[in-house]
């Protein structure tokens, strides 16, 4: 057990209160205990901190410097404990969060604004990127991700599940025909997102189909616009269809669509998760539960 703190609290209290008796009363211990602890502290340091007489105690030159440093350390410790107590009652401090660009901008931002309205002493810094960031290396508190990547030293909370929709415009389908099975996509111009494959349900399994085409973008809105223009077939999370006018895109391969793709809140694995972070995760879950999923303008 680390004994470097032994005697320091007693020493600081004796100096601040002017006597061993007053310090013992404050600490609710005996006067002899206080004297013994300070004597042991002096012996461990190899210096005399206090001049003792029958009437009073005064600091030695070394004692003055040591007292000022120890007093500051204990004050900082008290401030840290008080700040933690305030965090438990009034959440405050910074949350660094990362989410996919278009998804974060359109769907997550309104929820974060509502959260800050409830907890104005919390600060949120959001990085909108489709890049898979290293949460530890880049010091993020939270990452919102679709699909569960390798966790490593990360923990994950499920936010909600959504459907992957495969669709194309009527003009494209009139010209090139409608695919009846995922395998037929090799004969179509596919509007490719961040992954080189699309996922489909194959009985109880998930099947990945390699897709190719002359349009590639990591932005869901850009894919929707390309599909509306009749350039090809796309696959996006269902909430991206909010960008498209009603009936402008025709859903395809419904019997093969995945309906349980999960959006996760990923955070560093640690014993203590700041309350402001856990509150935000619960707020996100509740917002999604109330709306039945993310929709533009939540």
N, C-alpha and C positions, 0 to 999 in steps of 0.2 A: 504494500500500500504506500502511495506517495505521501511522505511526511513533511514535505517542504512547506506546507501551510501551517504546521503545528506552531502555535505561539504567535502567529502574525495577527490574527484577529484580536487576541488578548492584548498584544502590544499596542495596536492602533487604538483600541478602546481605552487603555490606560492613559495614553497621551491625550486623546480627545476629551476625556472626562476628568483628568487631573489627579486621579488616585486609583490604587488597586481596588479599594472598596467600591468605588462608583462603577468601575468596569465590571467587577464581579456581580454587582446588582443588575447591571444592564444585561449581562450574559447569563444570568441566573445560575451562577456557579459559585464556589467558595473562593474567598480571597487567596487561600493557600494554593488553590488550583491555578489561578491566574499567575501568581508568583512563580510557581513551578514551571508553567508553560513558557514564560518569558525567559527564565533562567536557562531552560533547555534550548530555546531559540538562540540565545547569545552563545551558548557553548557550541552549537552546530555551526554558527557563522564565524566563530573565533573572534568576536568583537564584543565590547560592552556597549549596549544601546542606551542604558539608563544609569544616571547617578542616583543612588538611593540614600536617603537619610530617614531618620525617624519621623520627619514631618512632611517631606515631599519628595517627588521624583523629578529629575530634570534630564533632558536629552543630552547625550554626548554629541560630539561633532558628527561621528558616523551615524548616530541614532537619528539626527535631524534629517539627513539625506534618505536614510532607509525608511523613516516614517512617511515622508512625503511621497515616495514611490509606492509604498504599500497602501497608503491611503487612497491614492489615485486608482490603483488596481482594484481595491474593494469597492470604490465608487463606480468604476466601470462595470464590475460584476453586478452591483445593485441595479444599475441602469439596464443591463442586459436582462436581468430577471424581471424588472418592471416592464420592459418592452415586450417580453414574451407574454407576460400576464395581460398586457393590453391587446396583444395579437389574438389571445384566446377570447377576448370579449369584443374587441373592435379590430377586425382584420385590417392590416396595413402592410405596406412594403411592395416590392416589385415582383411581377410575374413576367418572365420571358417566355414567349409562346411562339411556336412555328406551325404553319399550316400551308396547304397547297394554295397557290396564288389565287386563281379564280374562285375556288371554293371558299377560301378565307375571306376574300374581299366581299363577295356577294352574300354568303350565307352565315359566316361566323361573325363578321363585324357587328351586325345589329345585336346579336346575343351578348357580345362583349360590352357593347355600349350600355345595354340594360344592366349588366352585372356591375359596371362602374357607377351607375346611378344609385344602386343599392349600397355599394361599398366605396364611397368616394376617396377613402384614404389608401386604397390600393392603386398601384400604377401598373399598367399593362404595356409591354413592348412586344409588338407582333411582327414577325418576319414572314412575309408571304413568299413562299418558294416551293417549286415542285421537286427540288433537290432533296434527297434523303439525308438530312443533316445528322451529325453526330451530336447527340444531346449533351453528352458529358464534355466533349472537347469544346463545344461552342457555348456551354453554360446555359442551356435552356432548361426551364422548369417543366415544360409541357410541350408535347408535339401531338397534333391531331393527324392521324394517318388512317388511310383506308387499307384494310387487310392487315393482318398481324405479321410484321417482319420478324427476323431473328431477334429475340429479346436481349440476349447477352445480359448486361447489368441493368436492364430496364424492367419496370413493372407496367402493367396495362389494365385499364378499366374500359369496359365496353360502353360505348355511347349509344349506338343504335345500329340497326341493320337496314339495308336498302337493297333494291333490285337493280341489276344491270340490264339496261335496255339496249337492244340492237334495233336500228331503224334506218330508214332511207326516205327520200322524198318520193312523191307519186311520179314525178317526171322521170326520175332515175329508174324506178321500177317498171314504168311503161316501156322504157327504152331497152333495159337489160334483163328484165324479168325478176321474179322474187325467189330468193334462195329458200329451199324447203328444209335443208339440213345444214348444220355448221360446216360440214365438209365442202359444201358448194360455194363457200365464200372464196375459195381459191380462184373462182372464175369471176370475181367481182373486184371493183376498185374499193379498197377499204381505207377509210380515213383513220389513220393510225395515231394513237395518243402516246403516252410515255412508255407503254409496254409493247413489245413486238408481237404479242399474242392476245387473243380474247378468250374469255372463260365461259364455258357452257356446262349445264347440267347433263350428265350422261348416266341415267339411272341414279344410283346412289353415289356416283363418283363425279369429279369435276374434270372436264376435258379442256385442254388448252389447244387452241387453233392458231397457228402462225398466220398473220395477216400482212398483206402488202398493198400499197397503193401510192398514188402520186401526191398525196397530201398528208403531212405529219405535223402535229402540234401538241404541245403540252398544256394547251389551254382549252377547256371545255367549250367555252363560248365560240372559239374559232372553229372547232369541229362542228358545232351546231350550224354555224353560218355556211360552212362548206357543204354540209348535208342538205340544207335548205336550197342551196344553189344547184342541187342535182349532181354534185361531183361524185358521190359514192355512198357507201354504207358506213355507219359509225356504231360504236358501242360506248355508252356513257352511263354513269349512275343516273337513276331516274330523275333526281332533282334537277339535273341540267336541262331537262325538257322544258322547264319554266322559261328558258330563253327563247323557245320556239313558239310561234303562233299556234293556236289550237288547230289540230289536224294537218299541220304542215308536214309532219313526219309520220310515217307509217311503221308501227312496231313490227318486228320480224322475229321469227324463230322463238315464239313465246313458250312453246313446250320445252325448250332447252334453256330458258333464261334462269340465271341464278338470282334467288330472292333473299338470300341471307348473307350478303357481303357485309362485313362489319366495319364500322368506323370506331377507331380506338383512340383513347387518350393515353399516350405513353409518357412515362416520367421516370427519373432516375430511381433505381432501387435503393431505398434507404429506410432506416428504422423510423425516422421522423419526417413526415411530409408536412410542410407549412400549412397552417389552417387556411390561408388565403387560396392556396392551390387546391386543396381538397374541396373547399367551398365552390370554386369555379367549376371543378369537374361535376359536382352535384348539380350546379346551376345549369350546366350544359345538358346533362341527362334529363332534368326536369323540363327544360325548354323543348327538347326533342320529343319527350313523352307527350307534352301538351299539344304539340303541333302535328304529331304523327310522323315526324321526319323533317329534315331541313327543307325549307322552301324559301324562295326569294322574298325578301321583305319581312322575315320573321320579326 
